[in-house]
């Protein structure tokens, strides 16, 4: 659902790869569900969002790289077996409401790496 110019994007994939570079400055929501797949989500072309952007990821035996602009504050909640990495690499906030990107992740045997750009 939605393309890179949409304000809301959803992707479901298995056994494949995804490269996504949203370009709508009003992007509010991304959802990616994947099994045995990989994803690269590049948000570095977007300006600082006024109300924040929500990224929901459900990952089964896969991995994702999420690139954000260097000045974005990132919050995440993780459940599952695997992890989210990005501490010391991005500006992590523990205040969900103050975040520019909010990552909601459920991962089984996989991981999500958050990179500053």
ZITA-V310315 format. One record per pair of residues at least 4 apart in sequence whose ideal C-beta (glycine too) atoms are under 8 Angstrom apart, sorted by the first residue. I is the first residue (numbers start at 1). J is the second residue. Records with the same first field share a line. If there is no record, write none. Layout:
# ZITA-V310315
I->J + J
This chain:
# ZITA-V310315
1->6 + 8 + 9 + 10
2->6 + 7 + 8 + 9 + 10
3->9
4->9 + 20 + 21 + 22 + 23 + 24
5->22 + 23 + 24
6->22 + 24 + 27
7->24 + 26 + 27 + 28 + 29
8->27 + 28 + 29 + 30
9->20 + 22 + 27 + 29 + 30 + 31
10->30 + 31 + 32
11->18 + 20 + 31 + 32 + 33 + 34 + 39
12->32 + 33 + 34
13->17 + 18 + 32 + 33 + 34 + 35 + 37 + 39
14->34 + 35 + 36 + 37
15->35 + 36 + 37
16->37
17->37 + 38 + 39 + 40
18->32 + 34 + 37 + 38 + 39 + 40 + 41
19->39 + 40 + 42
20->30 + 32 + 39 + 40 + 41 + 42
21->41 + 42 + 45
22->27 + 30 + 41 + 43 + 45 + 46
23->45 + 46
24->46
25->46 + 47 + 49
27->43 + 46 + 49 + 53
28->49 + 51 + 53 + 54
29->53 + 54 + 55 + 56
30->41 + 53 + 54 + 55 + 56
31->55 + 56 + 57
32->39 + 41 + 55 + 56 + 57 + 58 + 59 + 64
33->57 + 58
34->38 + 39 + 57 + 58 + 59 + 60 + 62 + 64
35->59 + 60 + 61 + 62
36->60 + 61 + 62
37->62
38->62 + 63 + 64
39->62 + 63 + 64 + 65
40->64 + 65 + 67
41->55 + 64 + 65 + 66 + 67
42->67 + 117
43->53 + 66 + 67 + 68 + 69 + 72 + 101
44->67 + 68 + 69 + 117
46->53 + 69
48->69 + 71 + 72 + 100
49->53 + 100 + 101
52->97 + 99 + 100 + 101 + 102
53->100 + 101 + 102
54->102 + 104
55->66 + 101 + 102 + 103 + 104
56->103 + 104 + 105
57->64 + 103 + 104 + 105 + 106 + 107 + 112
58->105 + 106 + 107
59->63 + 64 + 80 + 82 + 105 + 106 + 107 + 108 + 110 + 111 + 112
60->107 + 108 + 109 + 110
61->108 + 109 + 110
62->110
63->110 + 111 + 112 + 113
64->110 + 111 + 112 + 113
65->112 + 113 + 115
66->101 + 103 + 112 + 113 + 114 + 115
67->115 + 116 + 117
68->72 + 74 + 90 + 100 + 101 + 114 + 115 + 116 + 117
69->116 + 117
70->90 + 116 + 117
71->91
72->90 + 91 + 100 + 101 + 116
73->91 + 92 + 93 + 98 + 99 + 100 + 101
74->86 + 90 + 91 + 92 + 93 + 99 + 100 + 101 + 102 + 103 + 114
75->92 + 93 + 94 + 95 + 96 + 98 + 99 + 101 + 102 + 103
76->84 + 86 + 92 + 102 + 103 + 104 + 105 + 112 + 114
77->96 + 103 + 104 + 105
78->83 + 84 + 103 + 105 + 106 + 107 + 112
79->105 + 106 + 107
80->105 + 106 + 107 + 108 + 110
81->107 + 108 + 109
82->107 + 108 + 109 + 110 + 111 + 112
83->107 + 111 + 112
84->103 + 105 + 107 + 111 + 112 + 113 + 114
85->89 + 111 + 112 + 113 + 114
86->90 + 92 + 113 + 114 + 115
87->92
89->114 + 115 + 116
90->114 + 115 + 116
91->116
93->98 + 99
95->99
96->102
103->112 + 114
105->112
107->111 + 112
